[in-house]
Amino acid sequence: MSRIKIAAIQPGRMQVPQEYSPISKAYKNDINAIIENYVKKQLDITYRLLEKAGSEKCDIVTTCEEATGVGDYLLDISENTVFPGLVESVQPLAETGYSAIAKKYSMYIIGCYLAKFDGKIYNIASIFDRKGNIVGQYRKTHLPANEKWQIESGDSLDVFELDFGKIGICICYDMMFPETVRVLALKGAEIIFHPTFGYGWYDAIGEAALKTRANDNGVYIVTAKNYVFNAAGKSSVIDYWGHVVADAGFAKDAIVSGEIDLSIKKNFPDWHSNSCMTGTVYLTEAMRKERRPELYSEICEASEKLRIPDKEEKLKILEAINRGECHW
């Protein structure tokens, strides 16, 4: 099986009801009420789009980043925070929903949500196979500042072999670091799925980065972003030449998909003489063999860690955000 239909969703994002918003004076920190009146409604939007992808006979579809809405409670570090409890309660809810849809349509689903393992919370993407089983999980490795307050980073870049080929996953901020895609490609990934909240500081450079990552590494990149009109990014499928095969624009509650054939390799153009000079027409293979890792040692040097504010500083930051003096 080499020809497959790949897809990404672009769900609308609900406003958190005032009484359940942690930055509202009317806030009620009732986990069950938050789940019933916000989380389930947000998940239902995602489920409807996944069902549509299934009815369109997609082989694999990815959700956007953290599709449950629990991330809206990430910055609540008060003594009465519901964030850890919400993660624990919503994790099985999301997994049950993703599993049922994957099984119903015999379709792979990459579902992104927050999950707790061994007392630590991670931003993860789980791969649900055509029978609804979790056959792989990726933990986001590069965390922006706000996530570091209550989330742990993963420590591995993994490639997963499915029935049609090998895939890798980057979640949101991971894509800002070109090394992540390069490592996944060198490990054999043919498609990189990218559930995200955005993909750059603004649209043009974000899309340019995705095109460049795809072309430089000879991989397809499938991005799923939630719909937010004034935030950078849109769901898309980009091929290994960096061409946008399809994108969802700024449509709300949309699906973007494309058919690809993984047996068709990225070869040198017919007019390019290097194909006969290097002994291979396979451009991706040639470029990987022409790399010179001995020159790239600086990339592997340990970087200085960004200091995370202590609790007192965090509370001051939250007060400034609530006053509208800065944006998280």
N, C-alpha and C positions, 0 to 999 in steps of 0.2 A: 504494500500500500504506500504509494508515494504521492499521489494527488489527493490533497485534503482541502477542506474549507475551514479557514481560521477566522475568528471573530473577536471583537471587543465590544463591550457595552458602554453607553454614556448616559448614566441615570441622572435624573433631576435630584437635587439635594434639598431636603426639607429644611425649613427654619425650625430650630428647636423651640417648642412652645415655651413661653415666658416662665410659666410655673415650674418648668423642668430644666431651665437653663441655669448652669452654675454661676453665671455672671449677672443673674437677675435678682433684684431684691425680693421678688415673689417666689424664689426658688424653693422647691420641695424635694429634698434628697431621698425620695422613695424609689428604690430600685425597681420594684414591680410596676409602679406607675410609669416610670420612665420607659421601661421595656414595652408596656402596652400602648402608651400614647406617643412614643417616638421611635424607638428602635424597630419594632415590628413593622411599622408603617414605612420606615426607610428601607428595611429589608424587602418588603413586598414590592417596591419599585424595582429593585434588582432582580428579584425572582421572576417578575413578569417579563423582563428583558431576556433573562436566561431561557425562559420558556419559549420566547419568540425565536431565539437563536436555535433552540432545539427543533422547533417546528420548521425552521428553514434548513434543517439537516446539516448543521455545522458539526464538524468533528471535534473542535475544541474552541472554547470561548473563555475569556478572562473578565473578571469583574474589575472595577476600579479599586483603588487603595481603600482599605478599611471601610467597607461598604455598609457597616452596621450603624454608624453614628456614634459609637462608644468613644471614639477619639475626641469628641466634643467635651469630654469630661477629663481629658488628660491633664489639663493645667490646674485642676482642683486639688490642691495639696493641703487643704484644711484638715482639721482633726476629724471632721465628719464626712470626708470624701467618700463617694460611692464608686469611684473609678475601679479599684481592684475587684469589688463585688460585682460590678457590671460586667467586667471582662469574664469572670468565672461563669456568670449566668448566661451571657450571650454566646459564648464560644460554642456550647453544644447546640444552641438554637440555630446558629448559622451553619454549622457542620451538617445538621440534620436536613436543613433546607437544601443546601448545595448537593448533598448526596442523593436526595430523592429526585431532583431534576436531572442530574447526571445519569442516574439509572433509568429514568423514564424515557430519555431520548437516546440512550446509548452514546453519550457524548462526554468528552472530558471537560471538566470545569476547573479553572484556576480561581479559587475563591480567596480573597484577601480580607483578613480580620485580625483582631487582637486576641492573643491566646496566652494562657498561663501554664508554665511548665516548671516544676520544682521550685515553686514560690516566686518565679520571675516572669514578668510579662514581656512578650515579644510581639512585634508587628510581623505577621506571617502570611505566606501564600501557600495554601494546601492544594495539591493536585488530586482531584476526584476522578477516578477512572470511569469507564463506560458502565461499570456495575455499581458505581456509587461508593467505591472504597477509596480511602486516602492512600495513595501510592507514593507520595513524596511531599515534603514540606521544606520551604525555604524561609529562613529568618532574616529579615532586613538587616544588612550589615552596616550601612552608613546612615546614621540618625542625625536629622537636623536638631538644633539646640532644644527646641520645645519638647521633642520626644524623649530626650535624654533625662528629663525630669523624673519619668516614672517607667521608662521602657528600657530593656536591655538590648544590646546589639548582638546579632548573630555573628558567627566566626568562621563561616565557610561559604564558598561559592560552588554550588553543586549543579551537576548536569543530570537530567532525568531521561531515561530511555522509555518512550511510549511506543505504541504499536505502529506508529508511522515514522518515527525518527526521534532525534534527541533535542531536548529543549533546556533552556536556562531561564531564570527569573531574576529580574531586577525590580525592586519596589521603590518608586518615586525617586528620592534623593540619591539612591544608588547610581542612577543613570548620569548624575552630574560628574561621576568619576570614570573616565574612559577605561581605566584598568579593569573594572568589573566585567564589561562586555568582552574585552580582550581575553581575559582569563577563561570566561565561559566558552568563547569561540575556540580557544586553543584546547579546551577539554572536549570539544566535539559538538557543542550546541549548534543546531541549524536554525532554530527559531528562539528569539529572546522575547518572553512575555513581560510586559511592563505595566502592572497595575499602579496607578499614580493619582496624586491629587493635583499635580501640575508637572511640567517638564522643563522648566526654565524660568528665568527671571521675567521674560516676556515671550510672546508667541514666536517671533521670527528666529531668535537664537535657540529657542527650545527645539523647534522643528529642525533647524540646521544641525543641532547636536545629534538628534535621532538619525537623520540622514547620514551624517558622517560616521556615527558608530556602526550603522548597518553596512555602509560601503567599505569602510576600513577593515571590517572583520568578516565580510562575506556572509552575513546572517540576515534573516528577516527579523524585523522588530514590530511587535504588535502591542500598541499602547492603549490602555483603557483609562479614561479620565472621567470623573463625575462632571456633570454639566454645571458650570458656574460661569455666567456670561462675562464677567469682568476679571476672570483669572486666566492665567496663561495656559494654553494647551487645548488639545482636542484628541479624541480617540482616532487611531489610524492604523493602517497596515503599510509598512514600508519594506520594499524588497532589498535584496543584497547589493543592488547598484545604488541604493539611496533614493530610489524613486518612490513617491507616495502612490501606492496602488489604489488606496481608498481612504477617505477620512470622513468623519461625522460632522465636520464643520462645528458650528455652535448649536446644533440641534439638541433639543431636550428629549430625554428618554428615547435615545436612538441606539441602533446597532450598526456597526461597520464590519464588513466581512470581505474576504477575497479568497479565491481558489488559487492554490499554489501547487507546484509539482516539485518535490524535493529531489527527484531523480535528475532534474535539469540543473547542472552545475554552473557556477559562475566562471565562464571561460573567457579567455582573451578574445577581443573582437577579431574577426577574420582578417582585418587589414593589419593587425599588430604583429610585427616580425618576432617579438620575444617568444611567442608560442613555440616556434621551431628552434629558437636559440636555447631555450631552457629545457626543451624535451618534454614539456607538458602544456596542454592547452588550458589546464585548470588553473585559472588565475588565483583563486583563493589559496590553493596548495603552494603555488610558486611564491606568493608573497610571504606565506608563513615560513617557507624554507629559506627565504632571503633575509629574514630578520637577523639582527645581530645582538642577542641578549647580553653579550659581554660589555656592550656599550651603555646598557640601560640600568646599571647598578644603583644609581641615585633614586630610581623609582622605588626600590625596595628598602631604602633607609627608613628607620623608624621616625615618625613625625611627632612633633610636640603636641601633647593632648590639649584640647581646648578646655579651659577651666569652666566648671559648672557652678553657677551661683549657689550659695548656701541658702537655707530656708528663709532667713530674714531678707536676703536680697531678692529671692523669688517672690515673696509677698509684696515687696515694693514694686517689682516689675508688674505684677498682676494689678496692683492699684493704679499704676500708670496706664495700663491697657484699658481698665474699666473707665478711666477718666477720658479716654480717647486721645491720650498724649503720645501713644506709640501703638504699633500693630504687631501682634505676635507672629 
